[in-house]
Amino acid sequence: MKIKGIILGILAAMLLSGCGPEVYLAKQFVQPSKPYRAAVYFPEEAQVTLIQNDEGEYTKVLDSLNQDAFLDIVYAAYAEELGRYGVEVYVPEDPDSIEVDSTDWLLMLSKMEIQGLFTPYVDQLFDLIDTYEYTFALNTVNVASWFDVNDGQWRPTLFYEHNLRDDFRSRVSRSRENGTQYHYDIKTLTIEDVYNYAVFLGRTYADYTFNYMMNRYILREMAHKNAYPRFKLRWDPTEKTFSFQEEEEGFMELEAEE
């Protein structure tokens, strides 16, 4: 762990000082010679599935979900957030003939799956002697999305999934009269939470899209000199700063099926 901390410290110092080919190329990418444009396409509908638990029950949070509204909200948030990154989202005059190159992109949300289910959440309580576990079934909305991207050539399909769950909070109180008592509170998901979640997803997809394209650019340019990036970067368009992209952040590239 110490070695990893030292390496991260060195990389952070390099990043803050603006050194290294990765940062140099990232600066080139966020200041392109001509503006980025993107034709964005979303599916007409999402695949919605309700998964029963062992007792045959299923969450009711998606009962009143309007798929069209959900996808429209994701699209609007996605387009707006891409605009903050300097990407103009436009509607092509001819959808069968779209110009694609390094600054003109085709971005397609090819598939979205929305699942409503219960997931177990294990809360643990520790005292000086024992460990106590309390398990709760929380309402969960899982959204999985597949993106296909073309910037002159098709990239591997990109995947991302995320869970929205009931808000769970717990605490422990101790007193001479009652001893140790465990308290918890669950704020159950509402359909309004799900639509707000659509905004979060759209913004997250835009963040991941831009930073995926930036890191692909860095990879391609360094390959010309037989070099390979040591890390991935994230760009914050508000603060105008770069940071390291954690391993769990961003899209996952899927291998092509043979």
ABEGO torsion letter per residue (X at the ends): XAAAAAAAAAAAAAAAAGBEAAAAAAAAAABBABBBBBBBBBBABBBBBBBBBAAGBBBAAAAABBAAAAAAAAAAAAAAAAAAAGBBBBBBABAABBBBBAABBBBBBABBBBBBBBBBBBBBBBBAABBBBBBBBBBBBBBBBBBBBBAGBBBBBBBBBBBBBBBBBBBBBBBAAAEBBBBBBBBBBBAAAAAAAAAAAAAAAAAAAAAAAAAAAAAAAAAAAGBBBABBBBBBAAAGBBBBBBAABEBBBBBBBX
